[in-house]
Amino acid sequence: MAGQQQVALDAGGVVLERGGRVFAGIPDIRLEPGCSLALTGPSGSGKSTALLALSGIRAPAQGHVLIGDTDLWSLGPAARDRLRGRRIGFVFQTFHLLDAISVVDNLRVAASCAGLRPNMPHVRRLLDRLDIGGLAHRRADRLSQGEAQRVAVARALVNQPAVLLADEPTSALDDGNATSLLALLIELARDHDAALLVATHDRRVLDTVDQAVAMVPLQ
């Protein structure tokens, strides 16, 4: 409809299960491009499982997840993988970089796995923006934790996704570094017109994002 605001992520009625039993729900979410949201709850509340459901990695017990106007869980596995690679960026807690190859090759692989040709000017801009341009040819296993985290953010954005998901990105950071990383995530998401969802139990995040919702225990 003309004039209707675009929605990057629309999740409704999402219920999660563990070991065959329902244990948590995700509050209904509608995120527009450039907006940010914190999904909160204590450790064990299901935040990481929620991100897996919102990214098409682990099926929810019920509910819908739309990326744009595409229902993620109505797709077959191959189509869902393609959509995730091209339209969803994921910053994992443990980074999941390929240690034996360089920083820039980690980004090339992320593009290639999505069936895309790496946009090298975009790759270089991302690395420079994250202050790791000088590390482009360093092997991932020779990075500090902070450097690896920034490479993980670059990899999540390399395919210019519509939705950026980040799992506990500030959990190991002091106040200064946490504030800096959150500001950078929000700025990069806005610059790329992506919706940002951060799963966190860190209350420092709440003062930074546009809105926050809490996991709903169902046991």
C-alpha positions as CSV (number, residue, x, y, z in Angstrom):
1,M,0.0,0.0,0.0
2,A,1.4,3.4,-0.9
3,G,2.7,5.3,2.1
4,Q,2.8,2.2,4.3
5,Q,5.9,2.0,6.4
6,Q,8.2,-0.9,5.5
7,V,8.8,-3.5,8.2
8,A,12.1,-5.4,8.2
9,L,11.2,-7.9,10.8
10,D,7.8,-9.0,11.9
11,A,7.5,-11.8,14.5
12,G,4.3,-12.8,16.1
13,G,3.1,-15.6,18.5
14,V,6.6,-17.2,18.5
15,V,6.8,-20.0,21.1
16,L,10.1,-21.8,21.8
17,E,10.6,-25.4,22.9
18,R,13.5,-27.2,24.6
19,G,13.7,-31.0,25.0
20,G,10.2,-31.3,23.5
21,R,8.7,-29.0,26.0
22,V,7.5,-25.4,25.5
23,F,9.6,-23.1,27.8
24,A,9.4,-19.5,26.5
25,G,7.8,-17.0,24.1
26,I,9.0,-14.0,22.2
27,P,6.9,-10.9,22.6
28,D,5.5,-9.8,19.2
29,I,8.1,-7.7,17.3
30,R,7.7,-5.3,14.4
31,L,11.0,-3.6,13.5
32,E,11.4,-1.0,10.8
33,P,14.7,-0.4,8.9
34,G,17.2,1.5,10.9
35,C,15.4,0.8,14.3
36,S,17.0,-1.0,17.2
37,L,15.5,-3.3,19.9
38,A,16.9,-5.2,22.9
39,L,15.5,-8.6,23.7
40,T,16.1,-9.0,27.4
41,G,16.0,-11.7,30.0
42,P,18.3,-13.5,32.4
43,S,20.7,-16.2,31.4
44,G,18.7,-19.4,30.4
45,S,15.6,-17.4,29.5
46,G,15.8,-18.4,25.8
47,K,17.3,-15.3,24.2
48,S,19.9,-17.2,22.1
49,T,17.2,-19.7,21.1
50,A,15.0,-16.8,20.1
51,L,17.7,-15.5,17.8
52,L,18.0,-18.9,16.2
53,A,14.3,-18.9,15.5
54,L,14.3,-15.3,14.2
55,S,17.2,-16.2,11.9
56,G,15.7,-19.4,10.4
57,I,18.2,-21.7,12.1
58,R,16.0,-23.4,14.7
59,A,12.2,-23.8,14.1
60,P,9.9,-22.4,16.8
61,A,7.1,-24.5,18.2
62,Q,4.6,-22.0,16.7
63,G,4.3,-18.5,15.4
64,H,5.5,-16.6,12.3
65,V,8.7,-14.8,11.4
66,L,8.6,-12.4,8.4
67,I,11.7,-10.9,6.9
68,G,10.2,-8.1,4.8
69,D,7.1,-9.8,3.3
70,T,8.6,-13.3,3.3
71,D,7.5,-15.9,5.9
72,L,10.8,-17.4,7.0
73,W,9.3,-20.7,8.2
74,S,7.1,-21.3,5.2
75,L,10.2,-21.8,3.1
76,G,12.0,-25.1,2.5
77,P,15.5,-25.5,4.1
78,A,17.5,-24.5,0.9
79,A,15.4,-21.4,0.3
80,R,15.5,-20.4,4.0
81,D,19.3,-20.7,4.0
82,R,19.5,-18.5,0.9
83,L,17.3,-15.9,2.5
84,R,19.3,-16.0,5.7
85,G,22.6,-15.6,3.9
86,R,21.4,-12.6,1.9
87,R,19.0,-10.7,4.3
88,I,20.0,-11.6,7.8
89,G,23.3,-10.8,9.5
90,F,24.2,-12.6,12.7
91,V,26.9,-11.6,15.3
92,F,27.3,-14.8,17.3
93,Q,28.6,-14.8,20.9
94,T,31.6,-17.0,20.0
95,F,32.2,-15.2,16.6
96,H,32.6,-18.4,14.5
97,L,35.4,-17.0,12.4
98,L,37.4,-19.3,10.2
99,D,40.8,-19.3,12.0
100,A,43.1,-20.5,9.2
101,I,42.2,-17.7,6.8
102,S,42.5,-13.9,6.8
103,V,40.0,-11.3,7.9
104,V,39.2,-10.3,4.4
105,D,38.8,-13.9,3.3
106,N,36.3,-14.5,6.2
107,L,34.2,-11.8,4.6
108,R,34.6,-13.2,1.1
109,V,33.5,-16.6,2.3
110,A,30.4,-15.0,4.0
111,A,29.4,-13.5,0.6
112,S,30.2,-16.6,-1.4
113,C,28.2,-18.9,1.0
114,A,25.2,-16.6,0.2
115,G,25.7,-17.1,-3.5
116,L,27.0,-13.5,-3.9
117,R,30.2,-12.0,-5.4
118,P,32.1,-10.1,-2.7
119,N,31.7,-6.4,-3.1
120,M,35.3,-5.5,-2.3
121,P,34.9,-1.7,-2.0
122,H,32.1,-2.4,0.5
123,V,34.3,-4.8,2.3
124,R,37.1,-2.3,2.6
125,R,34.7,0.4,3.8
126,L,33.3,-1.9,6.5
127,L,36.8,-2.8,7.8
128,D,37.9,0.8,7.8
129,R,34.7,1.9,9.6
130,L,35.3,-0.7,12.3
131,D,39.0,0.4,12.6
132,I,40.3,-2.9,11.5
133,G,41.3,-2.0,7.9
134,G,44.9,-2.6,8.8
135,L,44.1,-6.2,9.8
136,A,42.6,-7.2,6.5
137,H,45.3,-9.8,5.7
138,R,45.9,-11.1,9.2
139,R,44.8,-14.6,10.0
140,A,41.7,-14.8,12.2
141,D,43.5,-16.9,14.9
142,R,46.0,-14.0,15.4
143,L,43.4,-11.5,16.4
144,S,42.6,-10.2,19.9
145,Q,39.1,-10.8,21.2
146,G,38.1,-7.2,20.5
147,E,39.5,-7.4,17.0
148,A,37.7,-10.7,16.3
149,Q,34.5,-9.2,17.6
150,R,34.7,-6.4,15.1
151,V,35.5,-8.8,12.3
152,A,32.3,-10.7,13.3
153,V,30.3,-7.5,13.0
154,A,31.8,-6.8,9.6
155,R,31.0,-10.3,8.4
156,A,27.4,-9.9,9.6
157,L,27.1,-6.8,7.5
158,V,29.0,-7.8,4.4
159,N,25.9,-8.8,2.4
160,Q,24.0,-5.6,3.5
161,P,21.3,-7.5,5.3
162,A,17.8,-6.2,6.1
163,V,18.0,-7.5,9.7
164,L,21.1,-7.6,12.0
165,L,21.0,-9.9,15.0
166,A,23.6,-9.8,17.8
167,D,23.8,-12.3,20.7
168,E,25.1,-10.8,23.9
169,P,27.7,-8.5,22.1
170,T,28.6,-6.6,25.3
171,S,28.8,-9.5,27.8
172,A,32.6,-9.5,28.1
173,L,33.2,-5.8,27.7
174,D,33.9,-3.0,30.2
175,D,31.6,0.1,30.2
176,G,33.7,2.1,27.7
177,N,34.1,-0.7,25.2
178,A,30.5,-1.8,25.6
179,T,29.2,1.7,25.0
180,S,31.5,2.1,21.9
181,L,30.4,-1.2,20.4
182,L,26.7,-0.6,20.9
183,A,26.9,2.9,19.4
184,L,28.8,1.5,16.4
185,L,26.3,-1.4,15.9
186,I,23.4,1.1,16.0
187,E,25.2,3.5,13.6
188,L,26.1,0.8,11.1
189,A,22.6,-0.7,11.2
190,R,21.1,2.7,10.4
191,D,23.7,3.5,7.7
192,H,22.8,0.1,6.1
193,D,19.0,0.6,6.6
194,A,18.9,-2.6,8.6
195,A,16.9,-3.4,11.7
196,L,19.0,-4.3,14.7
197,L,18.0,-6.7,17.4
198,V,20.3,-7.3,20.4
199,A,19.7,-10.2,22.7
200,T,21.1,-9.2,26.1
201,H,20.9,-9.4,29.9
202,D,23.1,-6.3,30.0
203,R,21.1,-3.3,31.3
204,R,23.6,-0.9,29.8
205,V,22.1,-1.7,26.4
206,L,18.7,-0.4,27.4
207,D,19.7,3.2,27.4
208,T,21.1,2.9,23.8
209,V,18.4,1.1,21.8
210,D,15.0,2.5,20.6
211,Q,13.0,-0.1,22.5
212,A,13.2,-3.2,24.6
213,V,11.1,-6.3,25.2
214,A,11.5,-9.2,27.6
215,M,11.3,-12.9,27.0
216,V,8.2,-14.5,28.4
217,P,8.6,-17.7,30.5
218,L,6.0,-20.3,29.7
219,Q,6.8,-23.0,32.2
